[in-house]
Amino acid sequence: MTGKNQITVTSPLLPDLEEFNALLREIWDSQWITNNGSFHKKLEAALCEYLKVPYISLFTNGTLPLLTALQALRITGEVITTPYSFVATTHSIWWNNCKPVFIDIDPATGNIDPDKIEAAITPKTSAIMPVHVYGKPCDTQRIKEIADKYGLKVIYDAAHAFGVEVNGESILNAGDLSTLSFHATKVFNTIEGGAMVMHDAETKKRIDYLKNFGFAGETEVVGPGINSKMDEVRSAYGLLNLQQVDAAIEARHQVAIRYREALRGVSGITFFDDMPGVRHNYSYFPIFVDAEEYGMTRDELYFKMKRNGVLGRRYFYPLISTFSTYRGLPSATPENLPKAQKMADSVICLPMHHNLSSSDLDQILSLILR
Ligand SMILES: *Cc1c(COP(=O)(O)O)cnc(C)c1O
């Protein structure tokens, strides 16, 4: 709940203020506030362990690792991606002077449909940028087979997939590189923040150069780098949040259980169930409204909820391919993307966070169940 008696779609996971103050005292005492300080190093080590990944590089948000991943792999030409995501995915391709090529999604997951990839490949294609939408794992095996066959790189936008595992293995180890967002609205946050996951020490070194203007030493610059360093204050904040993220994920899991029990069998409302062998993070709880069966359109339900103080969000509506920057692209046509369009037109993400009370859930569900 917020001060205005509204139930918001998310609520930031905040560290205990006393504990945070103690770490701030350490930072003040050290007089080292950014540039790979001790909290930065500690957070990278702690994240590698928690996420079960070999190497990670912290960033100042979740968009810059996307931009930097494309730079690092020297991606050019065309990049195959999904229109059903947050705009930053496509923007990162555009900012690299590459052409986004949209393909349709698999409605069973919301992720790109691997069966649509091959037909979109041209001699200019150099990479695939899929998204684990809502933290649901992409078919990484199929995508890898296709990428290997055509010599393409794969960069996963894993902004939603913090802590997601398939058969005990981190989803973040798939592809050439994966990126995370630690924005306030995500399962794990450092207020603003992000990271890139890579497979080897050489790549981490190069990424660390690139996020620090390309500096490889006091006087040597190895490439057109950018500034995307995470500071000590947010690294310390992240270390504290990491200690409570499992509890937050479990609280979200309980919310998902409650939603599913209440909504299963409601005519015209569908949602995703857990996938076998997957450790989910319950980052979002999207429902899909079939207007005819439910007797109300998605927007009618969305605005009814809003009038009654329940702020869902229409993630991801509108489709990225419909924004002015991208709608002129040959792949942006509605005929090419019918399933993504249908999902965008029917989705509402219900409030989903660690702080929802039982009465919050009653209030939310009463508006949907009628
Ligand atoms: C949040 C998000 C981003 C961007 O992350 P920021 O930390 O806000 O820059 C990128 N891609 C997806 C899919 C996201 O949800």
The ligand as a Gaussian input file, in Angstrom:
#p B3LYP/6-31G(d) Opt

LIG

0 1
 C       14.005000      -3.005000     -16.519000
 C       14.372000      -3.544000     -17.844000
 C       15.472000      -3.055000     -18.578000
 C       16.219000      -1.806000     -18.222000
 O       16.755000      -1.785000     -16.990000
 P       17.106000      -0.395000     -16.286000
 O       17.839000      -0.857000     -15.070000
 O       15.795000       0.258000     -15.949000
 O       17.942000       0.401000     -17.203000
 C       15.819000      -3.699000     -19.755000
 N       15.113000      -4.729000     -20.223000
 C       14.025000      -5.200000     -19.571000
 C       13.305000      -6.368000     -20.141000
 C       13.604000      -4.606000     -18.375000
 O       12.506000      -5.049000     -17.771000

